Amino acid sequence: MKNKTAVESHSLPKSAPTNSIDPKQAEHLRDLLQQMLRIRRFEDKCAELYSAMKIRGFLHLYNGEEAIAVGVMQSLKPEDAIVATYREHGQALARGVPMNVVMAEMFGKLEGCCRGRGGSMHLFHKESHFYGGNAIVGGGLPLAVGLALADKKLGRKQVTCCFFGDGAAAEGEFHEAMNLAALWKVPLLFVCENNLYAMGTAIEFSHSVNNFTEKAKSYGMESVSVDGMDVLAVEEAAQKAVEFVRDRLKPFFLECRTYRFRAHSMFDAELYRDKKEVEAWRQRCPITTLTQKLQSQGLLSDQDLATMKTSIDREIEAAIAFAEAGTWEPIEDLTRFVYSQSNPESNSELNSEMTTSDRQARVL
Ligand SMILES: Cc1ncc(C[n+]2csc(CCOP(=O)(O)OP(=O)(O)O)c2C)c(N)n1
């Protein structure tokens, strides 16, 4: 459904003023750029691999929203916990989940971070405290409250950071999570990636109040809204928010206003939004903006940029080779990690007569 009212009301956040960059900061800014480019190029390659049927299942790209994952991640410590959505390749990479295991996961190989069982929507990496990858819209929110509550009860000064979309904020789980996080005063940073659409539904058609910081206020929670297309603005806002959560042991709500440049997933004809709207937001691409900012101040040469891209592309090629060389989980392992309430012993007679494909049909 094409929705003119929604499209017209989606005003762009104002561009940040082009302040001059302290040369001491230049290296950090180049690093932020490198991280965003790494996510973008990785995902562009994933789209190609999807068309080539190397990556199967669903694939949701973060194209346009990279400044959020990269900006927020700067203030988090290795022991802090991350919970994300199914659009989580950017968070996983920015967090430090190795690209190899992410790619192998998407290929469905045993060497993937979830033995190839999760795929794109379920990246999970215990070593990085990266707790998903959650395919259920809003599903990560209660999980994040639980993680933060555990940290509080155990007296650990850790923060849980939960990324979710505007669509999740229309779910019951969002309200339950906001309520309990505020009531129990848990150290949780809510990061709402407001890209204006939940699949093809514009926020005007799913939220009675579409000012997200107002929603947070109704739970007595402090909140800030930031331009999610500006990595420096996100980084600054997130740093204050994380300090608040860590020091005051209270939740905080950070809304990042953003836009996804590509379709919702690989199956989406995008009939619900105007091409002009997409183009207008593309003009605010966080990668282009930061590149131009650095270049205009002589802090990034063409050669620097080319070197950055070459090294990223090499890493991506190595990740693909790693995934290609990976192994498929043997069929005998199909029922490993599959739990059932029925006692297989009590069904031994039935089980003994079942063929492998019968068993598979039962567990699926
Ligand atoms: C509980 C539930 N309902 C519906 C879906 C189908 N669905 C998948 S993505 C999506 C839109 C979510 O939008 P949003 O939270 O704004 O995140 P975005 O995709 O924009 O990043 C929906 C409705 C789902 N996965 N889970």
The ligand as an SDF file (V2000), in Angstrom:
LIG
                    3D

 26 27  0  0  0  0  0  0  0  0999 V2000
    6.1470  -10.9420   17.0100 C   0  0  0  0  0  0  0  0  0  0  0  0
    6.4030  -10.7580   15.5390 C   0  0  0  0  0  0  0  0  0  0  0  0
    5.4360  -10.2310   14.7810 N   0  0  0  0  0  0  0  0  0  0  0  0
    5.6390  -10.0460   13.4510 C   0  0  0  0  0  0  0  0  0  0  0  0
    6.8410  -10.4110   12.8700 C   0  0  0  0  0  0  0  0  0  0  0  0
    7.0780  -10.1700   11.3940 C   0  0  0  0  0  0  0  0  0  0  0  0
    7.9940   -9.0010   11.2290 N   0  0  0  0  0  0  0  0  0  0  0  0
    9.2730   -9.2240   10.9350 C   0  0  0  0  0  0  0  0  0  0  0  0
   10.1180   -7.8020   10.8570 S   0  0  0  0  0  0  0  0  0  0  0  0
    8.7810   -6.8670   11.2210 C   0  0  0  0  0  0  0  0  0  0  0  0
    8.8900   -5.3610   11.3100 C   0  0  0  0  0  0  0  0  0  0  0  0
    9.6240   -4.8680   12.5060 C   0  0  0  0  0  0  0  0  0  0  0  0
    9.9550   -3.5120   12.3460 O   0  0  0  0  0  0  0  0  0  0  0  0
   10.9280   -2.7530   13.3000 P   0  0  0  0  0  0  0  0  0  0  0  0
   10.8220   -3.2620   14.6920 O   0  0  0  0  0  0  0  0  0  0  0  0
   10.6860   -1.2930   13.1150 O   0  0  0  0  0  0  0  0  0  0  0  0
   12.3880   -3.1200   12.7840 O   0  0  0  0  0  0  0  0  0  0  0  0
   13.0590   -2.8680   11.3590 P   0  0  0  0  0  0  0  0  0  0  0  0
   12.7630   -4.0830   10.5360 O   0  0  0  0  0  0  0  0  0  0  0  0
   12.5060   -1.6200   10.8030 O   0  0  0  0  0  0  0  0  0  0  0  0
   14.5170   -2.7740   11.6550 O   0  0  0  0  0  0  0  0  0  0  0  0
    7.6690   -7.6760   11.3830 C   0  0  0  0  0  0  0  0  0  0  0  0
    6.3310   -7.1700   11.7030 C   0  0  0  0  0  0  0  0  0  0  0  0
    7.8320  -10.9740   13.7070 C   0  0  0  0  0  0  0  0  0  0  0  0
    9.0120  -11.3540   13.2410 N   0  0  0  0  0  0  0  0  0  0  0  0
    7.6050  -11.1100   15.0380 N   0  0  0  0  0  0  0  0  0  0  0  0
  1  2  1  0
  2  3  1  0
  2 26  2  0
  3  4  2  0
  4  5  1  0
  5  6  1  0
  5 24  2  0
  6  7  1  0
  7  8  2  0
  7 22  1  0
  8  9  1  0
  9 10  1  0
 10 11  1  0
 10 22  2  0
 11 12  1  0
 12 13  1  0
 13 14  1  0
 14 15  2  0
 14 16  1  0
 14 17  1  0
 17 18  1  0
 18 19  2  0
 18 20  1  0
 18 21  1  0
 22 23  1  0
 24 25  1  0
 24 26  1  0
M  CHG  1   7   1
M  END
$$$$
